[in-house]
Amino acid sequence: MVLAHSPVSLDPVAVRLTAKETVTAGTGQQPEASSQQQPLRDNAEEGVKHVLGSQVEAWNRGNLQAYMDGYWRSPDLVFFSGATVTRGWQPTLERYQQRYASAGREMGKLEFSELHVDVLNERAAVVTGHWRLTMSDGKQPHGLFTLVFKKMDAGWRIVHDHSSGE
């Protein structure tokens, strides 16, 4: 099985691929991907990075609805945060609204860093990384996340989000 590990970084406007390696499981070797596999992996990475970049832009504009476009609009969406499990797109949106958009709350500026996109195949990918919010009072809540992406008819969507804060 060939796994592609692609560390990427996001700034609020653009997504850049910063490094790329292909590892064959069990061998530790780094062979070239076949000419047929590479375009599929590149397309998958591009699609996933586009979703993440769009989410950062939407969050930083204060647009939770647009941010949620990156998630699978389904009652089967799963969101883990701390010891809480939220199931479904609508309950996940409501959780974000209560936590970041209700009276007395702010969304802050979102940044993702130390991202690794593992393309499993042309229809599935796993992303790990760090998130950080910069709030107007200078506080910077931050943590880690793992996202499972699937390619749907509407494009790449997050179907499972496991986030933790420090």
Buried (B, 14 or more C-beta within 10 A) or exposed (E): EBBBBBBBBBEBEEBEBEEBEBBEEEEEEEEEBEEEBEEBBBBBBEBBBBBBBBBBBBBBEEBBEBBBBBBBBBEEBBBBBEEEEBEBBBEBBEBBBEEBBEEEEEBBBBBBBEBBBBBBEBEBBBBBBBBBBBEEEEEEEBBBBBBBBBBEEEEBBBBBBBBEEE
